[in-house]
């Protein structure tokens, strides 16, 4: 029994494949998790940021178009591979990048992206509770001051407490959080439209647009594409806990899409009618002192569950990518190591909040390229057949060794595609090329990543019989139906 318990713990908190009995999430469980993730404060903020550029009607169109494409790319690049194998996402990605290549991706793109999101969630929590203090107790704390950092650090500590107890605790809590968030979103929209007309809403001007309307819409679409892609670092590892492909694919796409859509619509409407993109600034004026404070309280705590959910896969990625360096640390200690860095970023709440749109777009540039490589490798070259045992092999006999543990074709494709993205659209200077207006930067970036990878991988590995392409493994079909 001790051996079985140890194996089960390693599967949940380590990199061993999950058995059918260890896959505890049904479609409903995963749906509540994804809904809860989507309807956090960031969804309201994403909606409010969208209408900085476009009005309500165009904002809905940009949100639907961007998230439809972004989430589709994200799901194809994460959920399918991990769920089928029942393996932690970054262990499974050894088949794409090689063991050392995965570590490069984890300790650059993934770590920076998830540190940023975790810190933002903590800061949003801090701003919410600072606003509660100001409204309930008459304090005059600055929503970008040190009190925000104190509350943010408290949120990160609470996130560590929940995260250290694993995915089952996260799932159970989300069964209550997600329905409550849906009720809050609906209530906010009812209150908003009881005070304003639909005609006023659709006639409202964007908060801070550029002179070129076409460019404004393209940037709004691109921003929402980045928001959809931003789920990639966490969704694969969460999906492996589901009981079958159907319990993973549709909740991953539909749960995030629905949660994002309803929350963003409210965020857009509130920002246009109340003149503030920050949800912590308009919830109390909209709901009144009692209801507004209760809403902020609930949404603030929902950020903690969101933080725990996104940090779970990141901590697993750090554990399996660090080799022996962190192998001796227990799960709670690993969680603390990761959350230490978001805690440092929380010391700069004004900077993190001010760079929200830039952060989303830049992270989306690299994730788009990564997803393109994964789609090309798993769906086209391997045809969804990954040698499961090779994921745990090492040394010279490792069939997934590639070149010193790195798939050079994958690294080259990511660099080329990401550079192309930043050439077409520079999110810092906001300079764009003409192609951006009708094709965005993300879509051609994914296509270029796929094309470069197929050519480079064939030249370096497939034609030379390296990389275990064309091999089948009877253990790989562990996902069930």
C-alpha positions as CSV (number, residue, x, y, z in Angstrom):
1,X,0.0,0.0,0.0
2,X,2.9,2.4,0.7
3,X,4.3,1.7,-2.7
4,X,1.0,2.3,-4.4
5,X,0.5,5.5,-2.5
6,X,4.0,6.7,-3.4
7,X,3.4,6.0,-7.1
8,X,0.0,7.8,-7.0
9,X,1.6,10.8,-5.4
10,X,4.4,10.8,-8.0
11,X,1.8,10.7,-10.8
12,X,-0.2,13.6,-9.3
13,X,2.7,15.7,-8.2
14,X,5.4,14.3,-10.5
15,X,5.8,13.1,-14.1
16,X,4.5,9.5,-14.1
17,X,1.6,8.8,-16.4
18,X,-1.8,8.7,-14.6
19,X,-3.8,5.5,-14.7
20,X,-7.5,5.6,-15.4
21,X,-8.3,5.4,-11.7
22,X,-6.1,8.4,-11.0
23,X,-7.9,10.6,-13.6
24,X,-10.5,12.0,-11.3
25,X,-12.0,14.8,-13.3
26,X,-15.2,14.3,-15.3
27,X,-16.3,16.8,-18.0
28,X,-18.3,18.7,-15.4
29,X,-15.3,19.0,-13.0
30,X,-13.0,20.3,-15.7
31,X,-15.7,22.7,-17.0
32,X,-16.0,24.2,-13.5
33,X,-12.2,24.5,-13.4
34,X,-12.0,26.3,-16.8
35,X,-15.0,28.5,-16.1
36,X,-13.5,29.6,-12.8
37,X,-10.1,30.2,-14.4
38,X,-11.7,32.3,-17.2
39,X,-14.0,34.4,-15.0
40,X,-11.3,35.8,-12.8
41,X,-10.6,39.5,-12.6
42,X,-8.3,39.3,-15.6
43,X,-11.3,38.6,-17.9
44,X,-13.0,41.8,-16.8
45,X,-9.6,43.6,-17.3
46,X,-9.2,42.1,-20.7
47,X,-12.7,43.4,-21.7
48,X,-11.9,46.8,-20.3
49,X,-8.6,46.9,-22.2
50,X,-10.3,45.9,-25.4
51,X,-12.5,49.0,-25.4
52,X,-9.5,51.2,-25.0
53,X,-9.2,50.6,-28.8
54,X,-12.8,49.9,-30.1
55,X,-16.4,50.4,-29.2
56,X,-18.8,47.8,-27.8
57,X,-19.9,46.2,-31.1
58,X,-16.4,46.0,-32.5
59,X,-15.2,44.9,-29.1
60,X,-17.5,41.9,-29.1
61,X,-16.4,41.0,-32.6
62,X,-12.7,41.3,-31.7
63,X,-13.3,39.3,-28.6
64,X,-15.1,36.5,-30.4
65,X,-12.7,36.4,-33.3
66,X,-9.6,36.5,-31.2
67,X,-10.6,34.0,-28.7
68,X,-12.1,31.6,-31.2
69,X,-8.8,31.4,-33.1
70,X,-6.5,31.7,-30.1
71,X,-8.2,29.0,-28.0
72,X,-8.3,26.7,-31.0
73,X,-4.6,27.0,-31.5
74,X,-4.0,26.6,-27.8
75,X,-6.1,23.4,-27.5
76,X,-4.4,21.8,-30.5
77,X,-1.0,22.7,-29.0
78,X,-1.7,21.4,-25.5
79,X,-4.8,19.4,-24.5
80,X,-4.7,16.6,-27.2
81,X,-1.1,15.5,-26.4
82,X,-1.3,15.5,-22.6
83,X,-4.7,14.0,-22.3
84,X,-4.1,11.1,-24.6
85,X,-0.9,10.1,-22.8
86,X,-2.0,11.0,-19.3
87,X,1.4,12.6,-18.8
88,X,2.3,16.0,-17.4
89,X,2.5,18.4,-20.3
90,X,6.1,19.2,-20.2
91,X,7.2,15.6,-19.9
92,X,5.0,14.9,-23.0
93,X,6.7,17.8,-24.8
94,X,10.0,15.9,-24.7
95,X,8.8,14.3,-27.9
96,X,8.7,17.7,-29.5
97,X,11.6,19.6,-28.0
98,X,13.9,17.0,-26.4
99,X,14.5,16.9,-22.7
100,X,17.0,19.9,-22.7
101,X,14.8,21.7,-25.2
102,X,11.8,21.4,-22.8
103,X,13.9,22.9,-20.0
104,X,14.8,25.9,-22.3
105,X,11.1,26.5,-23.1
106,X,10.1,26.1,-19.4
107,X,12.7,28.4,-17.9
108,X,12.2,31.1,-20.5
109,X,8.8,31.4,-22.0
110,X,6.7,29.4,-19.5
111,X,8.3,30.6,-16.3
112,X,8.2,34.2,-17.2
113,X,4.6,34.0,-18.5
114,X,3.2,32.3,-15.5
115,X,5.2,34.4,-13.1
116,X,3.6,37.4,-14.7
117,X,0.0,36.0,-14.6
118,X,0.4,34.8,-11.0
119,X,1.7,38.2,-10.0
120,X,-1.1,40.0,-11.8
121,X,-3.7,37.8,-10.1
122,X,-2.2,38.7,-6.7
123,X,-2.1,42.4,-7.6
124,X,-5.7,42.3,-8.8
125,X,-6.6,40.7,-5.4
126,X,-4.7,43.5,-3.7
127,X,-6.5,46.2,-5.6
128,X,-9.8,44.6,-4.9
129,X,-9.2,44.5,-1.2
130,X,-7.7,47.9,-1.1
131,X,-10.9,49.2,-2.7
132,X,-13.0,47.2,-0.2
133,X,-11.1,48.9,2.6
134,X,-11.6,52.3,1.1
135,X,-15.3,51.8,0.6
136,X,-16.1,50.0,3.8
137,X,-13.8,51.7,6.3
138,X,-13.3,55.1,4.7
139,X,-9.6,54.6,4.2
140,X,-7.8,56.5,1.4
141,X,-5.2,53.9,0.4
142,X,-3.6,54.3,-3.1
143,X,-4.7,51.5,-5.4
144,X,-1.1,51.4,-6.7
145,X,0.5,51.8,-3.3
146,X,2.2,49.5,-0.7
147,X,-1.1,48.3,0.7
148,X,-1.9,46.6,-2.6
149,X,1.4,44.8,-2.3
150,X,0.5,43.6,1.2
151,X,-2.8,42.2,0.1
152,X,-1.2,40.7,-3.0
153,X,1.4,38.9,-0.9
154,X,-1.5,37.6,1.3
155,X,-3.2,36.3,-1.9
156,X,0.0,34.5,-3.0
157,X,0.3,32.9,0.4
158,X,-3.3,31.7,0.2
159,X,-2.6,30.4,-3.3
160,X,0.4,28.5,-2.0
161,X,-1.8,26.9,0.7
162,X,-4.4,25.7,-1.8
163,X,-1.8,24.7,-4.4
164,X,0.2,22.6,-1.9
165,X,-2.9,20.4,-1.4
166,X,-3.0,19.4,-5.1
167,X,-5.5,19.3,-7.9
168,X,-8.3,17.6,-6.0
169,X,-8.6,20.5,-3.6
170,X,-8.6,22.9,-6.5
171,X,-11.3,21.1,-8.3
172,X,-13.6,20.8,-5.2
173,X,-13.3,24.5,-4.5
174,X,-14.0,25.5,-8.1
175,X,-17.3,23.7,-8.0
176,X,-18.5,26.5,-5.7
177,X,-16.4,29.3,-7.2
178,X,-17.4,28.9,-10.8
179,X,-21.2,29.0,-10.4
180,X,-20.9,32.0,-8.0
181,X,-18.8,33.9,-10.6
182,X,-21.4,33.2,-13.3
183,X,-24.1,34.6,-11.0
184,X,-22.0,37.7,-10.2
185,X,-21.3,38.3,-13.9
186,X,-25.0,38.1,-14.8
187,X,-25.9,40.4,-11.8
188,X,-23.4,43.0,-12.9
189,X,-24.7,43.1,-16.4
190,X,-28.3,43.4,-15.1
191,X,-27.3,46.3,-12.8
192,X,-25.4,48.0,-15.6
193,X,-28.2,47.8,-18.1
194,X,-30.7,49.0,-15.5
195,X,-28.8,52.2,-15.4
196,X,-27.9,52.6,-19.0
197,X,-29.6,51.9,-22.4
198,X,-28.3,49.5,-25.1
199,X,-28.3,52.5,-27.5
200,X,-25.9,54.4,-25.1
201,X,-23.7,51.3,-24.9
202,X,-23.3,50.8,-28.6
203,X,-22.9,54.5,-29.2
204,X,-20.1,54.9,-26.6
205,X,-16.7,55.8,-28.0
206,X,-13.5,53.8,-27.2
207,X,-11.6,55.1,-24.2
208,X,-8.2,55.6,-25.9
209,X,-8.2,54.7,-29.6
210,X,-5.7,55.6,-32.3
211,X,-6.8,57.6,-35.4
212,X,-6.9,54.5,-37.7
213,X,-10.1,52.5,-37.0
214,X,-8.9,49.5,-39.0
215,X,-5.7,49.4,-37.0
216,X,-7.6,49.7,-33.7
217,X,-9.7,46.7,-34.6
218,X,-6.7,44.6,-35.7
219,X,-4.9,45.4,-32.4
220,X,-8.0,44.5,-30.4
221,X,-8.2,41.1,-32.2
222,X,-4.5,40.5,-31.7
223,X,-4.8,41.3,-28.0
224,X,-7.6,38.8,-27.7
225,X,-5.7,36.2,-29.6
226,X,-2.9,36.6,-27.1
227,X,-5.4,36.2,-24.3
228,X,-6.6,33.0,-25.8
229,X,-3.1,31.7,-26.3
230,X,-2.1,32.6,-22.7
231,X,-3.9,29.4,-21.5
232,X,-1.3,27.2,-23.2
233,X,1.2,26.8,-20.3
234,X,-1.4,25.3,-18.0
235,X,-4.2,23.6,-20.0
236,X,-2.3,20.4,-21.0
237,X,-1.3,19.4,-17.5
238,X,-4.8,20.1,-16.2
239,X,-6.4,18.2,-19.0
240,X,-4.4,15.0,-18.2
241,X,-6.5,14.7,-15.0
242,X,-9.7,14.2,-17.1
243,X,-11.2,10.8,-17.7
244,X,-11.3,10.9,-21.5
245,X,-10.7,13.1,-24.6
246,X,-14.3,14.4,-24.6
247,X,-14.0,15.3,-21.0
248,X,-10.9,17.4,-21.8
249,X,-11.3,18.9,-25.3
250,X,-14.7,20.6,-25.1
251,X,-14.5,21.8,-21.4
252,X,-11.0,23.2,-22.2
253,X,-12.3,25.1,-25.2
254,X,-15.9,25.8,-24.3
255,X,-15.3,26.5,-20.6
256,X,-12.6,29.1,-21.3
257,X,-14.5,30.6,-24.2
258,X,-17.8,30.9,-22.4
259,X,-16.3,32.2,-19.2
260,X,-14.1,34.7,-21.1
261,X,-16.9,35.9,-23.3
262,X,-19.4,36.6,-20.5
263,X,-16.9,38.3,-18.3
264,X,-15.4,40.3,-21.1
265,X,-18.7,41.6,-22.3
266,X,-19.4,42.9,-18.8
267,X,-15.9,44.3,-18.5
268,X,-16.4,46.1,-21.9
269,X,-19.8,47.5,-21.0
270,X,-18.7,48.7,-17.6
271,X,-15.6,50.3,-18.9
272,X,-17.5,52.2,-21.6
273,X,-20.3,53.3,-19.3
274,X,-18.3,54.1,-16.2
275,X,-15.1,55.2,-17.9
276,X,-12.7,52.8,-16.1
277,X,-11.1,49.6,-17.6
278,X,-10.1,48.4,-14.1
279,X,-12.9,46.2,-12.6
280,X,-11.9,47.0,-9.1
281,X,-12.7,50.7,-9.9
282,X,-16.2,50.1,-11.2
283,X,-17.7,47.2,-9.2
284,X,-18.5,49.3,-6.1
285,X,-20.0,52.3,-8.1
286,X,-22.0,49.8,-10.1
287,X,-23.3,47.5,-7.3
288,X,-23.4,50.0,-4.5
289,X,-21.4,49.8,-1.2
290,X,-22.8,46.5,0.0
291,X,-23.3,44.5,-3.1
292,X,-20.2,46.0,-4.7
293,X,-18.0,45.1,-1.8
294,X,-19.4,41.6,-1.6
295,X,-18.8,41.2,-5.3
296,X,-15.2,42.4,-5.0
297,X,-14.7,40.1,-2.1
298,X,-15.9,37.0,-4.0
299,X,-14.0,37.9,-7.2
300,X,-10.9,38.6,-5.2
301,X,-10.9,35.2,-3.6
302,X,-11.6,33.6,-7.0
303,X,-8.3,35.0,-8.1
304,X,-6.7,32.7,-5.5
305,X,-8.2,29.6,-7.0
306,X,-7.1,30.8,-10.5
307,X,-3.6,31.3,-9.2
308,X,-3.5,27.8,-7.7
309,X,-4.8,26.3,-11.0
310,X,-2.3,28.0,-13.3
311,X,0.6,27.4,-10.8
312,X,0.0,23.7,-10.6
313,X,1.2,22.9,-14.1
314,X,4.1,25.4,-13.8
315,X,5.4,23.8,-10.7
316,X,5.2,20.4,-12.3
317,X,7.1,21.7,-15.3
318,X,9.8,23.2,-13.1
319,X,10.1,19.9,-11.2
320,X,10.6,17.7,-14.2
321,X,12.7,20.2,-16.2
322,X,15.2,20.9,-13.4
323,X,16.6,17.4,-13.3
324,X,18.2,16.6,-10.0
325,X,18.5,20.2,-8.8
326,X,15.0,20.3,-7.3
327,X,14.3,16.6,-7.2
328,X,14.7,16.4,-3.4
329,X,12.2,19.2,-2.6
330,X,8.7,18.2,-1.5
331,X,5.7,19.5,-3.3
332,X,4.8,22.4,-0.9
333,X,8.4,23.5,-1.0
334,X,8.4,23.5,-4.8
335,X,5.3,25.6,-4.8
336,X,6.9,28.1,-2.5
337,X,10.0,28.3,-4.8
338,X,7.8,29.2,-7.8
339,X,5.5,31.6,-6.0
340,X,8.5,33.5,-4.5
341,X,9.0,35.2,-7.9
342,X,5.5,36.4,-8.4
343,X,5.8,37.7,-4.9
344,X,8.8,39.8,-5.9
345,X,6.9,41.2,-8.9
346,X,4.0,42.1,-6.7
347,X,6.3,44.7,-5.2
348,X,5.7,46.7,-8.4
349,X,1.9,46.8,-8.8
350,X,1.8,50.0,-10.9
351,X,4.3,48.7,-13.4
352,X,2.6,45.3,-13.7
353,X,-0.8,46.7,-14.2
354,X,0.4,49.4,-16.6
355,X,2.1,46.8,-18.9
356,X,-0.9,44.4,-19.0
357,X,-1.6,44.6,-22.7
358,X,2.1,44.5,-23.7
359,X,2.6,41.5,-21.5
360,X,-0.3,39.6,-23.0
361,X,0.8,40.3,-26.6
362,X,4.5,39.6,-26.1
363,X,3.8,36.3,-24.4
364,X,1.3,35.4,-27.1
365,X,4.0,35.9,-29.8
366,X,6.2,33.1,-28.4
367,X,3.3,30.9,-27.4
368,X,1.9,31.1,-31.0
369,X,5.3,29.9,-32.4
370,X,5.5,27.1,-29.8
371,X,2.0,25.9,-30.6
372,X,2.8,25.9,-34.3
373,X,5.7,23.6,-33.6
374,X,3.7,21.2,-31.4
375,X,0.9,21.0,-34.0
376,X,3.3,20.2,-36.7
377,X,5.1,17.5,-34.7
378,X,2.3,15.8,-32.9
379,X,-0.6,16.0,-35.4
380,X,1.4,16.0,-38.7
381,X,4.7,14.1,-38.2
382,X,3.8,11.7,-35.4
383,X,0.0,11.4,-36.3
384,X,-0.7,11.4,-32.6
385,X,1.5,8.4,-31.9
386,X,4.2,9.1,-29.3
387,X,6.5,6.4,-27.8
388,X,5.5,6.7,-24.2
389,X,8.4,4.8,-22.7
390,X,10.8,7.0,-24.6
391,X,9.6,10.0,-22.6
392,X,11.3,8.4,-19.6
393,X,14.5,7.2,-21.4
394,X,17.8,8.9,-20.9
395,X,21.4,8.7,-22.2
396,X,22.7,7.7,-25.6
397,X,19.9,5.1,-26.1
398,X,17.2,7.7,-25.8
399,X,15.2,7.7,-29.1
400,X,14.1,11.3,-28.3
401,X,17.6,12.6,-27.7
402,X,17.6,14.6,-31.0
403,X,20.8,16.7,-30.8
404,X,22.2,16.6,-27.3
405,X,18.7,16.6,-25.9
406,X,17.5,19.5,-28.0
407,X,15.3,19.4,-31.1
408,X,17.2,22.0,-33.1
409,X,14.4,22.2,-35.7
410,X,12.0,23.2,-33.0
411,X,14.2,25.9,-31.5
412,X,14.9,27.3,-35.0
413,X,11.2,27.4,-35.8
414,X,10.3,29.2,-32.6
415,X,13.0,31.8,-33.2
416,X,12.1,32.4,-36.8
417,X,8.4,32.6,-36.2
418,X,8.7,34.8,-33.1
419,X,11.0,37.2,-34.9
420,X,8.5,37.3,-37.7
421,X,5.7,38.2,-35.2
422,X,7.7,41.0,-33.7
423,X,8.6,42.3,-37.2
424,X,4.9,42.4,-38.2
425,X,3.7,43.9,-34.9
426,X,6.0,45.4,-32.3
427,X,3.8,45.6,-29.1
428,X,6.2,48.0,-27.4
429,X,6.4,50.7,-30.2
430,X,3.1,49.6,-31.7
431,X,4.6,49.7,-35.2
432,X,2.9,47.4,-37.7
433,X,3.3,46.1,-41.3
434,X,0.4,46.2,-43.7
435,X,-0.2,42.4,-43.4
436,X,-1.1,42.9,-39.8
437,X,-4.3,44.8,-40.6
438,X,-6.0,41.8,-42.3
439,X,-4.1,38.7,-41.1
440,X,-3.0,39.7,-37.6
441,X,0.5,38.7,-36.4
442,X,-0.5,35.4,-34.7
443,X,-2.1,33.5,-37.5
444,X,0.9,33.8,-40.0
445,X,3.3,33.2,-37.1
446,X,1.6,29.8,-36.5
447,X,1.7,29.0,-40.2
448,X,5.4,29.9,-40.5
449,X,6.3,27.9,-37.4
450,X,4.6,24.8,-38.9
451,X,6.2,25.3,-42.3
452,X,9.7,25.9,-41.0
453,X,9.5,23.0,-38.5
454,X,8.3,20.5,-41.1
455,X,11.2,21.3,-43.5
456,X,13.9,21.6,-40.8
457,X,12.8,18.5,-38.9
458,X,12.7,16.4,-42.0
459,X,16.2,17.6,-43.0
460,X,17.7,17.1,-39.5
461,X,15.9,14.1,-38.1
462,X,13.1,12.3,-40.1
463,X,15.2,11.5,-43.2
464,X,18.0,10.3,-41.0
465,X,15.8,8.0,-38.9
466,X,16.2,10.0,-35.7
467,X,13.5,11.3,-33.2
468,X,11.4,8.1,-33.1
469,X,9.1,9.2,-35.9
470,X,6.8,6.5,-37.3
471,X,7.1,4.4,-34.1
472,X,4.0,3.2,-32.2
473,X,3.8,2.4,-28.5
474,X,0.9,0.2,-27.1
475,X,1.1,2.2,-23.9
476,X,0.5,5.5,-25.6
477,X,-3.3,5.1,-26.0
478,X,-3.9,5.5,-22.3
479,X,-6.6,8.1,-22.6
480,X,-9.7,6.0,-23.2
481,X,-12.8,7.2,-24.9
